[in-house]
Amino acid sequence: MAAPFVAAGPSGVAIRTRLKGLTGGDEEVLGLVGDHLGALASRDLRARCSAGPEHDSEGWAARKRALTLQSSSRWAGSITKASHDQWALARRGLLAYIHGLEAGVRTIGHRLSLPVGEKGSKRAPGGYRSGREWFAKSRRLRVLEDRLQAAWADWEAGIVHVVRGGKRLLSTRHHLEAAGLCEAEWRRRWRAGRRFLQADGESGKRYGNETLRVTPDGEVSLKLPAPLAYLANAPHGRYVLAARVSFAHRGEQWADRVSANRAVAYRIHEDTGRLRWYLTASWTLPPPSRRSRWMRPARGVWSAWTPTQTTWPPGVWTNTATPSANRCASATTSPAPLRIVTHRSGMH
């Protein structure tokens, strides 16, 4: 049995709503801004990938200065951060891919070393069932070893493989008939996937975000990049959308944050299949400040009790696990410290 542990809670919240009531001019402006920033994001991602693991703060600042001339300082900060996060995600994915290849090589190598037809045990697999399967797996082993060697070479050289817009959609371009798409439909999806319309929030700023701003009454506005400043319909180079938004899920939490000028990140994207535009709001949750004690109610479901509570909630069962026995008793008063166990009632 594995050692007991406590799973971490969610680290953030993301809610989404539809941008209803957009005019043709609004959609055109969103497309122009997204395409312009998407082109900048593609070039910046290429520069970030070329720098590899040797990237430093000076290189980051140089990239941001270059982007600021063609957008704004806040858009440049969002783009460079997104590029760095995407590179880091691809780097972690490559390492996970290497670990998977190593596990496959070890397993196949072990089974090839055993006689054909030998049975395995609970802890280790046995040999292959026939000589034909043994031969096929020996060829498979060579393929995995070649892939592992190439993956390690990419890792040591700091090379990552990233596609803005998605590798799956890129591969669909060569199989349009099988996907049921024409070239124009695919092109529209490709452009929508490569747009960049997202901005991180900043606490202390008006409504928690200066780049993509949403007021408590639902007004959405965005800061236009310098080359597109002529499209502004509001002061200070901003464009206000005709749509008004509201969040059905966690709307009160969102309203409390923007009213208090706490950071909220926003992302605008187009669903080309439904011909709709959506706004996603997200923010991080603070880590728990107090250590929780865990209890188990009926049906084996775990819940938490914090030191600020003086009594257990009604109908809750506490597990008084000790090295000698596992006993369950109804909790009606303040409990003693508990140990977390991994089994359920009736399984020990």
C-alpha positions in Angstrom: 0.0 0.0 0.0 1.3 3.4 -0.9 2.1 6.0 1.8 -0.8 8.3 2.8 -0.8 11.7 1.3 -3.1 14.7 1.0 -3.9 15.8 -2.6 -3.4 19.5 -3.2 -6.5 21.6 -3.9 -7.2 23.6 -7.0 -4.7 26.4 -7.6 -6.9 28.6 -9.7 -10.3 29.3 -11.1 -11.4 29.8 -14.8 -14.9 30.9 -15.9 -16.2 31.6 -19.3 -19.0 33.5 -20.9 -20.2 34.3 -24.4 -19.7 37.8 -25.9 -23.2 38.4 -27.1 -24.3 41.3 -29.2 -21.0 41.9 -31.0 -21.3 44.1 -34.0 -19.5 43.4 -37.3 -17.1 46.1 -36.5 -16.3 44.6 -33.1 -15.5 41.2 -34.7 -13.3 42.9 -37.3 -11.3 44.7 -34.7 -10.9 41.6 -32.6 -9.7 39.7 -35.7 -7.2 42.5 -36.6 -5.8 42.8 -33.1 -5.6 39.0 -32.6 -3.9 38.5 -35.9 -1.3 41.3 -35.3 -0.5 40.1 -31.8 -0.5 36.5 -33.0 2.2 37.2 -35.5 4.3 38.9 -32.8 3.7 35.9 -30.5 4.9 33.5 -33.2 8.1 35.4 -33.8 8.7 35.8 -30.1 8.1 32.0 -29.5 10.7 31.3 -32.2 13.2 33.6 -30.5 12.5 31.9 -27.2 13.0 28.4 -28.6 16.2 29.5 -30.3 17.6 30.7 -27.0 17.0 27.3 -25.4 18.1 26.7 -21.8 20.7 29.5 -22.0 17.9 32.1 -21.9 18.3 34.8 -19.2 16.6 37.9 -17.9 18.6 40.1 -20.2 17.3 38.2 -23.2 13.8 38.4 -21.9 14.1 42.2 -21.5 15.5 42.5 -25.0 12.6 40.6 -26.5 10.1 42.7 -24.5 11.6 45.9 -25.7 11.4 44.8 -29.3 7.7 43.8 -29.0 6.8 47.0 -27.2 7.6 49.1 -30.3 4.9 47.1 -32.2 2.3 46.7 -29.5 2.5 48.1 -26.0 4.5 47.4 -22.9 1.6 45.4 -21.3 0.9 43.4 -24.5 4.7 42.7 -24.8 4.8 41.4 -21.2 1.8 39.1 -21.9 3.4 37.8 -25.1 6.8 37.1 -23.6 5.4 35.4 -20.6 3.1 33.2 -22.8 6.1 32.2 -24.9 8.2 31.3 -21.9 5.3 29.2 -20.4 4.8 27.4 -23.7 8.5 26.6 -24.0 8.6 25.4 -20.5 5.5 23.2 -21.1 7.1 21.7 -24.2 10.3 21.1 -22.2 8.4 19.2 -19.5 6.5 17.3 -22.2 9.7 16.2 -23.8 11.0 14.9 -20.5 7.8 13.0 -19.9 8.2 11.5 -23.4 11.7 10.4 -22.6 10.6 8.8 -19.4 7.9 6.9 -21.3 10.4 5.7 -23.9 12.8 4.5 -21.2 10.0 2.6 -19.5 9.1 0.9 -22.8 12.6 0.0 -23.6 13.1 -1.5 -20.1 9.9 -3.6 -20.3 10.5 -4.9 -23.8 14.1 -5.6 -23.0 13.2 -7.6 -19.9 10.6 -9.7 -21.7 12.9 -10.4 -24.7 15.5 -11.7 -22.2 13.1 -14.4 -20.9 12.4 -17.7 -22.7 9.4 -17.7 -25.0 6.2 -18.7 -23.2 7.5 -18.2 -19.7 4.8 -17.0 -17.3 5.2 -13.8 -15.4 4.5 -12.9 -11.8 2.5 -10.2 -10.0 5.5 -8.0 -10.0 7.1 -8.6 -13.4 5.8 -9.6 -16.9 6.8 -12.9 -18.4 8.2 -13.8 -21.8 6.4 -13.4 -25.1 3.9 -16.0 -26.1 5.4 -17.0 -29.4 8.5 -16.6 -31.5 6.6 -14.5 -34.0 5.7 -12.0 -31.2 9.2 -12.1 -29.9 10.6 -11.1 -33.3 8.1 -8.3 -33.7 8.9 -6.9 -30.3 12.6 -7.1 -31.0 12.0 -4.8 -34.0 9.9 -2.6 -31.9 12.7 -2.3 -29.3 15.1 -1.0 -32.0 12.5 1.7 -33.0 12.1 2.9 -29.4 15.8 3.0 -28.8 16.2 5.2 -31.9 13.4 7.5 -30.7 15.0 7.7 -27.3 18.4 8.6 -28.7 16.8 11.4 -30.8 14.8 12.6 -27.8 17.9 12.8 -25.6 19.7 14.7 -28.3 16.9 17.2 -28.5 16.9 17.5 -24.7 20.6 18.1 -24.4 20.5 20.7 -27.3 17.5 22.5 -25.7 15.3 21.8 -28.8 11.5 21.7 -28.4 8.8 21.1 -30.9 5.9 23.6 -30.6 3.2 24.5 -33.0 1.1 27.6 -32.4 -2.4 26.7 -33.3 -2.0 23.0 -32.5 -0.2 20.1 -34.1 -3.4 18.2 -34.6 -4.9 21.1 -36.6 -1.7 21.4 -38.6 -1.8 17.7 -39.5 -5.5 18.1 -40.6 -4.3 20.4 -43.4 -3.1 17.3 -45.2 -6.3 15.3 -44.6 -9.1 17.8 -45.3 -11.4 15.3 -47.0 -11.2 12.9 -44.1 -11.8 15.7 -41.6 -14.8 17.0 -43.6 -13.3 20.4 -44.1 -12.6 22.6 -47.1 -9.4 24.7 -47.3 -11.3 27.9 -46.4 -12.8 26.4 -43.3 -9.5 25.0 -42.2 -7.8 28.3 -42.8 -10.4 30.1 -40.6 -9.7 27.6 -37.8 -6.0 28.0 -38.2 -6.2 31.8 -38.0 -8.4 31.6 -34.9 -6.1 29.2 -33.2 -3.0 31.3 -33.8 -4.5 34.6 -32.6 -3.3 36.1 -29.4 -5.9 37.9 -27.2 -5.0 37.2 -23.6 -3.6 39.3 -20.8 -2.5 38.6 -17.3 -4.0 40.7 -14.5 -2.3 43.0 -12.1 -3.5 43.8 -8.6 -3.9 47.4 -7.8 -4.7 48.4 -11.3 -8.2 49.5 -12.3 -10.5 46.4 -12.2 -7.5 44.1 -12.0 -6.4 44.4 -15.6 -5.2 47.3 -17.7 -4.9 45.5 -21.0 -8.2 43.6 -21.2 -10.5 45.4 -18.9 -14.0 44.2 -17.8 -16.0 46.5 -15.5 -18.4 45.3 -12.8 -21.3 46.2 -15.0 -20.0 44.0 -17.9 -18.3 46.6 -20.2 -15.4 45.0 -22.1 -12.5 47.1 -23.5 -9.0 46.4 -24.7 -5.9 48.4 -25.2 -5.0 48.6 -28.9 -1.5 47.9 -30.2 0.3 51.0 -31.4 -0.1 50.2 -35.2 -3.9 49.8 -34.7 -4.4 52.8 -32.5 -6.5 54.4 -35.3 -9.3 52.0 -34.5 -9.9 53.4 -31.0 -13.4 54.4 -30.1 -12.5 55.5 -26.5 -9.8 57.7 -24.9 -6.3 56.5 -24.3 -6.2 54.2 -27.4 -8.8 51.8 -26.1 -11.6 50.0 -28.0 -14.9 49.3 -26.2 -17.0 46.3 -27.4 -20.7 46.7 -27.8 -21.3 43.4 -25.9 -22.0 43.3 -22.2 -20.9 40.2 -20.3 -21.9 38.5 -17.1 -20.7 35.3 -15.5 -23.3 32.8 -14.3 -20.7 30.6 -12.5 -18.7 32.3 -9.7 -20.0 35.6 -10.9 -20.1 37.0 -7.3 -16.4 36.0 -6.7 -15.4 37.7 -10.0 -17.4 40.8 -9.1 -15.7 41.0 -5.7 -12.3 40.8 -7.3 -12.7 43.4 -10.0 -14.4 45.8 -7.5 -11.4 45.4 -5.2 -9.0 45.9 -8.1 -7.5 42.4 -7.7 -5.7 40.7 -10.6 -7.9 38.8 -13.1 -6.5 37.4 -16.4 -8.7 37.4 -19.5 -8.7 35.6 -22.8 -10.8 36.2 -25.9 -11.2 33.5 -28.5 -13.4 32.6 -31.4 -15.2 29.3 -31.8 -15.3 29.0 -35.6 -17.6 26.0 -35.5 -20.3 27.9 -33.7 -19.4 31.3 -35.1 -19.2 32.8 -31.6 -16.8 34.7 -29.5 -16.0 33.9 -25.8 -14.4 35.6 -22.9 -12.5 33.6 -20.2 -11.7 35.0 -16.8 -9.2 33.3 -14.5 -7.4 34.0 -11.3 -5.2 32.1 -8.8 -6.4 30.9 -5.4 -4.2 31.5 -2.3 -2.7 28.4 -0.7 -4.4 27.3 2.5 -3.0 29.1 5.5 -3.9 26.5 8.1 -3.2 22.8 8.1 -6.5 20.9 7.6 -7.4 17.7 9.4 -9.2 15.2 7.4 -12.3 13.3 8.2 -14.5 10.8 6.4 -18.3 11.0 6.2 -20.6 8.2 5.0 -19.9 6.3 1.8 -16.1 6.7 2.2 -15.9 10.3 1.0 -13.1 12.4 2.5 -13.6 16.0 3.8 -11.6 18.4 5.9 -11.8 19.9 9.4 -9.8 23.0 10.2 -8.5 23.9 13.7 -11.0 26.8 13.8 -13.9 24.4 14.2 -14.7 23.2 17.7 -17.0 20.4 16.8 -17.4 17.9 13.9 -20.2 18.6 11.5 -23.3 16.4 12.1 -23.3 12.9 10.6 -19.5 12.7 10.1 -17.4 9.7 11.0 -13.8 10.1 12.1 -11.1 7.5 11.6 -9.1 6.9 14.7 -6.3 4.9 13.0 -3.6 3.5 15.3 -0.7 1.1 14.5 -2.7 -1.8 16.2 -6.2 -1.3 14.8 -8.5 0.8 12.7 -11.6 1.9 14.5 -14.4 4.2 13.5 -16.5 6.2 15.9 -19.1 8.8 15.6 -17.7 12.3 16.1 -19.8 14.7 18.2 -17.1 16.6 20.1 -13.7 18.1 19.3 -11.5 15.2 18.0 -8.0 14.3 18.6 -5.4 14.7 15.8 -6.0 12.2 13.0 -3.8 10.1 10.7 -4.8 9.8 7.1 -5.4 6.3 5.8 -5.8 5.2 2.2 -8.3 2.4 2.6 -12.1 2.7 2.7 -14.6 1.2 5.1 -14.9 -2.6 4.6 -11.6 -2.9 2.7 -9.1 -3.2 5.5 
